[in-house]
Amino acid sequence: MRERRATVKKTYNLPPVLLSRAKRILKAKTETETIVRSLEEIAFMDEVERAVRATGGRLPKFDPLR
């Protein structure tokens, strides 16, 4: 279960087709969930990109599973 965070009320003008598509892709129940999950995904992508840059674009060597 996701942790509950403080929220703020905002009003946005969003393309309905894009919102519907994102909602379907994410299998979200509400438009708010769609927007929050989309923002979380962008934040995660940023973390991954920063981690890759910090390693010089190379992943560490892993031992193969035996």
C-alpha positions in Angstrom: 0.0 0.0 0.0 1.3 3.4 -0.9 2.1 5.9 1.9 -0.2 8.8 2.3 1.4 12.1 1.4 0.3 15.7 1.9 -1.5 17.0 -1.2 -2.4 20.3 -2.7 -5.4 21.1 -4.9 -4.5 22.2 -8.4 -6.4 22.9 -11.6 -4.9 21.8 -14.9 -6.0 22.0 -18.5 -5.0 18.6 -19.8 -5.7 16.9 -23.2 -8.5 14.4 -22.5 -7.1 11.9 -25.0 -3.7 11.9 -23.3 -5.1 11.6 -19.8 -7.4 8.7 -20.9 -4.4 7.0 -22.6 -2.2 7.3 -19.5 -5.0 6.1 -17.2 -5.5 3.0 -19.4 -1.8 2.3 -19.6 -1.3 2.7 -15.8 -4.5 0.8 -15.1 -5.3 3.7 -12.7 -8.7 4.0 -11.1 -8.9 7.8 -11.1 -7.5 10.7 -13.0 -5.7 11.9 -9.9 -4.1 8.5 -9.5 -3.0 8.8 -13.2 -1.4 12.1 -12.7 0.4 11.2 -9.4 1.7 7.9 -10.9 2.9 9.7 -14.0 4.8 12.2 -11.9 6.3 9.4 -9.8 7.4 7.6 -13.0 9.2 10.8 -14.2 10.9 11.2 -10.8 12.0 7.5 -11.0 13.3 8.0 -14.5 15.3 11.0 -13.3 16.9 8.9 -10.5 17.9 6.2 -12.9 19.4 8.7 -15.3 21.4 10.3 -12.6 22.6 7.0 -11.3 23.7 6.0 -14.8 25.6 9.3 -15.3 27.2 8.9 -11.9 28.7 5.5 -13.1 30.0 7.0 -16.3 27.2 5.3 -18.2 28.4 1.9 -17.3 26.7 -0.7 -15.2 28.8 -2.5 -12.6 30.0 -6.0 -13.5 27.9 -8.7 -12.1 28.9 -12.3 -11.4 26.7 -14.7 -13.5 24.3 -16.8 -11.6 25.5 -20.3 -11.0 
